[in-house]
């Protein structure tokens, strides 16, 4: 009984974290939204270069999505410790997306996150291009919503 309660609290916390990010993005200033969009695009390109297509997270096995989310959480903590807040924010978008693969209650918040990301202005594209060029990654990657996380799914 106690273990079930703990598990439920943990799942509710995942939903709350994702919803907090969705709410933040809905109320934030345009330059912050642009930064989230650019850095999420940067991380998609980074992982694609490593052979992991984050836009297909919905098709990953639950175990693979869990491993990715856990590794992303660790990397986010390290980035924040180094004060790379913008970069960690972009990776957090993908962490929540991976969590939604294994916990369906997170999915509505993740859809809202991606809805906001897609509303980012043209500065997001130029910021992403700069980040990708600096990292030596292909710059021809479009900003798009991962499969299965369109608003209304």
C-alpha positions, -999 to +999 in steps of 0.1 A: +000+000+000+028+024+010+048+015-021+018+022-044+014+056-027+050+064-033+048+054-069+017+075-074+034+105-058+064+100-081+042+099-112+023+129-101+056+148-096+066+140-132+033+154-145+037+185-123+072+191-136+061+189-172+031+211-166+052+237-148+075+239-179+044+242-202+030+269-181+064+287-180+067+287-217+031+299-222+038+329-200+074+337-208+090+364-228+096+357-265+134+356-262+132+329-235+108+308-257+132+313-286+160+300-265+141+269-254+132+262-291+168+267-303+184+246-277+158+218-280+166+218-317+203+217-309+198+186-286+178+169-313+207+173-338+233+163-312+215+130-304+208+124-341+245+127-348+249+100-321+223+077-338+193+085-316+164+102-333+146+120-305+117+129-329+108+092-328+108+088-290+072+076-291+085+045-309+113+038-285+109+009-261+099+021-226+133+009-212+152+030-238+130+060-231+136+056-194+173+053-198+174+084-220+153+104-195+175+093-166+207+102-185+192+135-196+183+143-160+219+137-149+232+158-178+208+186-170+220+187-134+256+189-147+248+216-171+230+237-145+259+232-121+282+246-148+256+275-153+246+264-188+210+271-181+198+277-217+213+244-228+198+225-199+164+240-206+165+226-242+174+192-229+147+193-203+121+195-231+134+162-244+136+147-209+099+154-204+091+140-239+109+108-230+090+106-197+057+108-216+066+076-234+065+056-202+039+077-182+009+087-204-003+112-179+027+134-188+018+135-225-008+163-223+018+186-207+044+176-232+020+183-261+015+218-246+053+222-243+057+214-280+029+237-289+047+266-272+080+256-287+065+257-322+052+293-315+088+305-312+098+333-335+124+335-363+151+343-338+149+307-326+160+295-360+190+317-362+199+309-326+197+272-334+218+277-366+245+294-346+245+266-320+246+239-346+274+256-366+294+261-334+291+224-326+299+213-361+265+197-366+243+199-398+222+231-398+195+218-421+174+203-393+139+217-391+122+225-358+093+201-355+071+183-330+082+147-322+058+121-336+028+115-314+031+147-294+010+170-315-016+190-294-047+169-293-029+135-294 
